[in-house]
Amino acid sequence: MQIILIFVALVLLGVVGFYIRQVKRYQQLLLAEQAALRLVLSNVDVSLKLREICRLIEAQIPGAMCSVMLADQDKQTLSPFVSIGLPQDFLAHLHGFPIADKNGACGDAAFHKQPVFVPDLRQDARFQSYLGLADQYGLVACWSQPCMDLQGDILGTFALYFKRVSKPRSDHLRLLEQARELTVLILTREREQTELSTLKRGVEASVNGVVIADAKRPGWPLVYVNPAFEKMTGYAKDEMLGRNCSMLQGADTDPRAIEQIRNRLIKQKDVQTTLKNYRKDGTLFWNDLYIAPVRDSAGELTHFVGIQNDVTERKQQEDELAWHATHDVLTRLPNRMLLEDRLAQAWRSAQRHNESLAVMFLDLDGFKPINDSLGHDVGDSLLQQVAVRLVRLIRDGDTLARFGGDEFVVVLASPVNEADANRIAERLLVAVSEPFTVGERRLTLTASIGLSLSQPDTENPSVLIQQADMAMYKAKRRGNNNYEWFSDAINEKLEHHVMMRHELHTAVTNDEFFLEYQPIYRTNGQVVGAEVLIRWRHPTRGIIPPGEFITLAETTGQIIAVGRWVLEQVCRDIPRLKALGMERVGLNLSPIQLNRQGFFEELLEMTRQYKVLPECIVIELTENVLVSELSNAVQTLEELHDAGFKIALDDFGTGYSSLRYLQTLPIDIIKIDRTFVHASGPSHPYEPIARAMLALAHELGVDAVGEGVETQEHLTFLREHRCGFAQGFYLCRPKLLSVLEQEFSSIA
């Protein structure tokens, strides 16, 4: 009995001891897991974290040697990253280990994304190629767990090696799964922190202002601003956080743009606009702003991110170019383009209110002799002083424009009657007749004014300018310093246009047109091309320049026949021009030609007929044609360009064109207008504009041709600013092709 009791006691002691050991083991395991979690959340290096995981596992599984390998997704390989018990020489052999079917435990596990347990690798086909290596280091067993992120992409493997045959128990499997989860957690957290750090450093280094607003709080207060935003606005981060960007707006910030932003953000949509904002010191800046919604993983809106770019300099340049495109450089008055726009607006307003509007056409008497004898500087000063006097006398809402040369046009907005217009005309005549002082000279001018009044049946407001122009000539015939209203008698001039229309019709068939070519040179003196110019040899009136008949031909539609004749003649002349070194010929197209259905096919057929390569022809268009006919012309221009024809923007700087057109349209060449070529010299107010145009051409990668080169100074200016090509009287006047052939042969 005593022996039995002793035996029972020993058994009980053994059982109790076993459970005590198990409890201690689980306590140790729990402590290890807690330590591992603390480690994951710490800021120590990722390799130290993984090394500690390996150490904890090796402590729980006697004889195990841990290895963490990282995957290269591009190369589809594994390489050792962390290991404690495995020899370094062995690990060196595993760099670039292929992820492949039946390629060891780790390669196979990563390939199939399933755990692989090999109790005895000597008996496993997956290790056939590595038996010698394993035997060299005494490795017998390998258990490998693939580590994958939430998207299922392989991050690497967590593996245990043994120097004896080893098959995992259930507790081993649990430990391995925990180690794998911790490894995945550590690697994904490290990747996310790296990406976040890279993103933050990128945002901090960005030259654009970046802000983040809380979309869940009223007013969308800012929760982040980057240094570029601080620099742009002058506000420190602490001054902006908790507030929104409306504090940058001023009383003159466009309310429509503000409303657009608000409406888009309320709808949780992105928005892009340009706003006039103000810095902390009160200075204005233009802000090109893009705001986008930011959503969490569940798709719920949490923030807005705003990218802000200070485009003040660009906006000022665009405004300056736009101003120059719509205003006369010399007098700072509206030019023809703006005049036509203002006239159209005034005409529509008059129609709505059943009222009349008046147009005055003013021409200076005796200006040409002064300009020719005393020089352009004196003439320019006179024009500037005349403009100052006239602008003081017109009413608010009226428009005074320089029409060209010494001609000015006034649009008297409705309501206006003949008596009102007479009083204003008389005041203008008196103002012009007062002596002018230019330097030490006192000069006297007078003016002649023609007037026209819109009628209920007036269909086109531009007719009013033509009528006022004709009335002005009648005033001149009466002895200058007068004004005259348009009347039916003056309409006789319109009959002249009718006659011209008939004569234009017969001019092509009677071979009255002829062409002259003005050579285009590289600024180093080499001839490279030419521009074609049409002339009319009238049987009774002699040579008629194109300015007198092209507009009429466009109005009547006769430009189609004239243009076809020019194109055919140019195609015939191109072989002779190329023999002179003129590889490309530029010709001006009317918008009527460009937009006519079948024009592209007709031009292409003509080049084929005469065996002319399309790249030999340069299609020249003015800026105003591009703007007014853009929607219709784009397809034709692209077809022409794709076929090989070169596209040139003529008289660049005198019309109105957004820089966007230069980027989106297939422009190969810009021809700088003579106004800016003549701006050479640092004292000239438009010399910076000329330089900016040439710099723009280089930036856009297009050729630049300086027009109107009349002096060596003009040519030198173009050379100094890297303008590649030039044309003008200084180089060569427009001439018949036969004359050019004689001159070029004598030079050769």
Secondary structure, DSSP 4 states (H G I P E B T S, - for coil): -HHHHHHHHHHHHHHHHHHHHHHHHHHHHHHHHHHHHHHHHS-S-HHHHHHHHHHHHHHHSTT-EEEEEEEETTTTEEEEEEESSS-HHHHHTTTTEE--TTSHHHHHHHHHTS-EEES-GGG-GGGGGGHHHHHHTT--EEEEEEEE-TT--EEEEEEEEESS-----HHHHHHHHHHHHHHHHHHHHHHHHHHHHHHHHHHHH-SSEEEEEETTSTT--EEEE-HHHHHHH---HHHHTTS-GGGGB-TTS-HHHHHHHHHHHHTT--EEEEEEEE-TTS-EEEEEEEEEEEE-TTS-EEEEEEEEEE-HHHHHHHHHHHHHHHB-TTT-SB-HHHHHHHHHHHHHHHHHTT---EEEEEEEETHHHHHHHH-HHHHHHHHHHHHHHHHHHSPTT-EEEEEETTEEEEEEPSS--HHHHHHHHHHHHHHHHS-EEETTEEE--EEEEEEEE--TT---THHHHHHHHHHHHHHHHTTSS-EEE--TGGGHHHHHHHHHHHHHHHHHHTT-EEEEEEEEEETTS-EEEEEEEEEEEETTTEEE-GGGTHHHHHHHTTHHHHHHHHHHHHHHHHHHHHHTT--EEEEE--HHHHHSTTHHHHHHHHHHHTT--GGGEEEEEEHHHHHHTHHHHHHHHHHHHHHT-EEEEEEETSS---HHHHHHS---EEEE-HHHHTT-STTSTTHHHHHHHHHHHHHHT-EEEE----SHHHHHHHHHTT--EE-STTT---B-HHHHHHHHHHH-
